[in-house]
Amino acid sequence: MYSEAKKPVAQKRKLVTAIPGPKSAELIKRRGEAVSASLGTAFPVFIDHAQGAIIVDVDGNSILDLGAGIAVLNVGHTQNRVADRVKTQIDAFSHTCFMVVPYTGYVEVCEALNRLTPGKFKKKSALFNSGAEALENAVKIARSYTKRSAVIVFEHGYHGRTNLTMAMTAKNMPYKDSFGPFAPEIYRMPMAYPFRWNGDQSKCAQEALDMVIHKIEKEIGAKNVAAIVIEPIQGEGGFIVPPKGFLPGMVNFAKENGIIFIADEVQTGFARTGKMFASEDENIEPDLITTAKGIAAGLPLSGVTGRAEIMDSIHLSGLGGTYGGNPIACAAALGAIEVIEQDNLVERANKIGQIMHDELTAMMKRYSIIGEVRGRGAMQAIELVKPGTTEPNPEALTAVIKYCTNKGVLILSAGTYANVIRLLPPLVIEEDLLRDGLSVLDEALASIK
């Protein structure tokens, strides 16, 4: 897939030292002396360069990346069309602040978001720096537009690490512990989580919907709710896919009660789930959509896109920020969107997803520690449990990740119970390389006693 690289990196996993190698080990020591110990590390090496789905570390190890910078590098590492646009932009200018002196890149990214996001109505956009910042602004917009204060979020949801978005995020450790008090008027609802539903899984969608609506009406009052905020597929929460009908039911309830429905597509956006946006799977048209991660192939950029009348309702200068929609990040976004569309990465995500789903399903038949395989497109996960139960098995997750790390395969964990392995390969990954990574995961699962 990465045929256009100027200095090709072989798309093959290859280890020349143990993980970490001596150079990485020395840099890890330097990091320990200079960098706050509060920042974790998922893979214990230091990168030298990367292309496609391969990271080459400072010791010369070629590591298979099945995390894509947490769904950021959908078009792969150092994509040429992205890099070329970035270099051209750097040579022109790097910053003015869009609210001081505007530039076309910002407008072009907004035009692309308005065109690509679901909804047949007229849309407008505003650009920011991170997913959390996009969520903050979406809530601001919804509260201002509705003149209401309550915000509905869901169990297992993740929306960021700022004060407001920590209040919206469900998991305490490591995201919220000791950082309170948090912003008020955030109300958490039960999530339609079929694997852990207390009862008939086939009734999960309707039962969860009934429960959420009842709680909103009786405990909060629908007339007090500004926004319902939900990830179409929950990311950090463990790739929880709501059963069919739950999300459309929430959209209908929101519409009937004048509530702004906000789809947090920060992790699910830009072809990741086999649609340009995950909301399209059930033909949902959110009032507002938040985007980030895959939008700009690694440069910091995010957006809020929504109904024009909502986006235009904010007073002049009510939205903005010094770096929001930085011209270099906008150039990267235009390059990434071009690659996604021209190389048909939506279709590619579906093909990758089918390979992963088939292989993971076969593994579930062999290994009783896999409780469920779930996901859509190139966003797949397995939930690990104690055999014969639904009890979370975080010890198995730790062992699997350690095995894969030692073999040069980067995979990521997730889940409220720290027992979910999530796979987010770059959408340009070659099939034999993907299968190689899955074979290592298979070995890891087989090694658990």
Secondary structure, DSSP 8 states (H G I E B T S, - for coil): --TT-SS---SS-B-SS-SS-HHHHHHHHHHHHHS-TTS--SS-S-EEEEEBTEEEETT--EEEESSHHHHT-TT-BT-HHHHHHHHHHHHH-S---TTTS--HHHHHHHHHHHHHSS-SS-EEEEEESSHHHHHHHHHHHHHHHHT--EEEEETT----SSHHHHHH----TTTTTT-----SSEEEE----GGG-SS-GGGHHHHHHHHHHHHIIIII-GGGEEEEEE-SSBTTTT-B---TTHHHHHHHHHHHTT-EEEEE-TTTTTTTTSSSSGGGGGT---SEEEE-GGGTTTS--EEEEEEHHHHTTS-TTSS--SSTT-HHHHHHHHHHHHHHHHTTHHHHHHHHHHHHHHHHHHHHHH-TTEEEEEEETTEEEEEEB-TTS--B-HHHHHHHHHHHHHTTEE-EEE-TTS-EEEE---TT--HHHHHHHHHHHHHHHHT--
